Amino acid sequence: MPYRKLFGFLAKTPAAPRPPSAVPWKLDTTQWSPELLKRLEWRRLEELCVAYFEALGFSTHAVRAGAHGGVDISLVAEGEERASVLVQCKAWDAYGIGIKPLLALHAAMAAAGVAEGVMVSSGRFTPEARAFAAKQNIALLDGATLLAKLAELEPEKALALLRFATDGDFLTPTCPVCAVKMTSRQSTQGGRKFWGCRNYPRCKQTLNATAHAPA
């Protein structure tokens, strides 16, 4: 799919219906659902995004922008020599995705000389984020829209992405510094639960217990 048609493709699909959430300990991995999508750990979501755009026919190149900068996915359309779209992913956030990651994406677009951007999230975007994106040529795919896009794929491609996304441990967050699965810990003061790197004390990276992405 030529990149010039990408934004039309992303914009034409209405938001998917929201079925009842699955019980977490009985998470249904046989079909896509909002509950399944939002529980994908941050790195698996990024990998799913790469696989999704490749299923659309793009060549992709993913570059991690530092420990906290997420990942930049460059999209190269068939027949093109250079990337024309830059994608970033943001995992589920109960409070909605605000303008901060969009500012980072816009800066990355400017640095790469790319005019079009896409922000993908398993959650939702705030009104401020949507207003900014509309002015900066950035398409937003929230969780509901991403589910609808997955449903539009050929059945075998959609199934392959589902199996890929749910293979192995897709729930435990990956340490954004060491790229290893984190472990659940509890603070000695207050009993607060959090995710900690298995390489502690060499790596002191932590994530909130409710977080699905690097801070």
BELUR-V889285 format. One record per pair of residues at least 6 apart in sequence whose C-alpha atoms are under 8 Angstrom apart, sorted by the first residue. I is the first residue (numbers start at 1). J is the second residue. Records with the same first field share a line. If there is no record, write none. Layout:
I=J, J
//
This chain:
1=56, 57, 58, 77, 78
2=77, 78
3=76, 77, 84, 85
7=139
10=139, 141, 149
11=139
13=145, 148, 149
14=145, 148
15=144, 145, 148
16=144, 145, 147, 148
17=144
18=33, 34, 144
19=33, 34
21=33, 34, 35
22=28, 35, 36
24=35
27=35, 36
28=36
29=36, 162, 166
30=162
31=162
32=147, 162
33=147
34=122, 143, 144, 147
37=122, 143
38=91, 92, 122, 123, 143
39=92, 171, 212
40=91, 165, 170, 171, 212
41=91, 170, 171, 172, 173, 174, 212, 213
42=90, 91, 173, 174, 212, 213, 214
43=173, 174, 213
44=165, 170
45=89, 91, 122, 165
46=71, 89, 90
47=165
48=161, 164, 165
49=89, 120
50=60, 62, 73
51=161
52=150, 161
53=59, 60, 75
54=60
55=157
57=77, 78
58=75, 76, 77, 78
59=75, 76, 77, 78
60=73, 74, 75, 76
61=73, 74, 75
62=71, 72, 73, 74
63=71, 72, 73
64=70, 71, 72
65=71, 72
67=176, 177, 214
68=176, 214, 215
69=104
70=88, 89, 90, 214
71=88, 89
72=86, 87, 88, 108
73=86, 87, 88
74=83, 84, 85, 86, 87
75=83, 84, 85, 86, 87
76=82, 83, 84, 85
77=83, 84
83=114
84=114, 115, 116
85=114, 115, 116, 117, 118
86=105, 109, 114, 116, 117, 118
87=105, 117, 118, 119, 120
88=105, 118, 119, 120
89=119, 120, 121
90=97, 119, 120, 121, 122, 123, 213
91=121, 122, 123, 212, 213
92=121, 122, 123, 124, 211, 212, 213
93=123, 124, 211, 212
94=123
96=123, 124, 125, 126
97=121, 123, 124, 125, 126, 129
98=125, 126, 128, 129
99=126, 128, 129, 132
102=119, 129, 132, 133
105=117, 119
106=117, 136
109=115, 116, 117
115=137
116=137, 138
117=137, 138, 139
118=138, 139, 140, 141
119=138, 139, 140, 141
120=140, 141, 142, 143, 146
121=140, 141, 142, 143, 146
122=142, 143, 144, 146
123=142, 143, 144
124=142, 143
125=142
130=140
133=139, 140
150=158
151=158
172=181, 182, 183
173=181, 182, 195, 212, 213
174=180, 181, 182
175=181, 182, 196, 197, 205, 206
176=205, 214
177=203, 205
178=197, 199, 203
180=197, 198
181=197, 198
182=195, 196, 197, 198
183=195, 196, 197, 198
184=193, 194, 195, 196, 209
185=193, 194, 195, 196
186=192, 193, 194
187=193, 194
193=208, 209
194=206, 207, 208, 209, 210
195=206, 207, 208, 209
196=204, 205, 206, 207
197=203, 204, 205, 206
207=213, 214, 215
//
